[in-house]
């Protein structure tokens, strides 16, 4: 039983990490970098702020220098994906 619970926990953690994986290339493994030296550091952003930013990138109403790059990154994300990602970022 312990192996099943441990395996489930590891799998869940892996899925959560996988959601941020595409972001880590620019923002750092713990969201500690200014993406390509142009963005704000997003580590620890409140969930609401991240959700608003990601939805804004998706609909084109948010962003500066990296607006086009981010629009492509978030285009495939559902509202649930955005919420999950925002929760992860808030916990870094």
N, C-alpha and C positions, 0 to 999 in steps of 0.2 A: 504494500500500500504506500509506503514512504517513497518508493521509486516512482510510482505513478504520480503522486503529488509533486515530487521534485521535478519530474519530467514535464509536467503541465506548467509549473512555474517557470521553468527555463524556456519552454516554448512561447509562453506569453511574453516574457521579457524579450525574447528574440524578435517577436512580431512588433513590439513597441519600438525596439531599436531600429528595425527595418523601416518603419515609417519615417524616421528622421534621417536615415542613411543618405537619401539624395540631397538633403539640405547640408549635411556635414561637410561635403566637399568644399563648399564656400564659407559656411558659417562656423566650421569647426565641430569636432566631435561632441562638445558640450555647449554649442552655440556661443562660444566665447570670442569669436572673431568678427571683425567687420568684413562682410562678404566682399571679396575683391577690393578691399580697402575703401569701399564706397558706402556701405550700409551702416546702420546702427548695429550695435551688439545686442542681440535679441535674448541673451541668457537671462532667465528669470522674468521675462515679460509676463504681465498678468494675462490670463487666458483671454479675457475680453479684448485686450489690445491686439493680441496676436490674431484672434478670429477676425477682428475688423480689418486688420492689415491684409490677411490672406484673402478674405472675401473681396476687399478692395482691389487687390492685384488681379484677382480673377475677373472682376467686372470692369477693370480698367480705370477705376476711380481713385486709386491710391498708388503712390510710388514716385520716385524721382529717377535718378540715373539708371537704376536697374529694373525699371518698370517692365520693359519688354521681356527681359530674362525671366523675371518672376511670374509674369503672366503665363508663360509657357510651362513653368514648373507647377503652378497650381491649377492649371486648366483641367487636369484629370481628377482632381480631388473632390470628393463629395463633401457635403456639410459635416457628416460624421467624421470623415478623415481630417477635415480642418479642425474640428473640435478636439480630436485625439492628439493631433500634432501640437495644438496650442497648449493642451494639458502637459504634454511632454516638455515643451519649451519652458513652461512656468516652473517646472521642477528641477531644471538645471541650476 
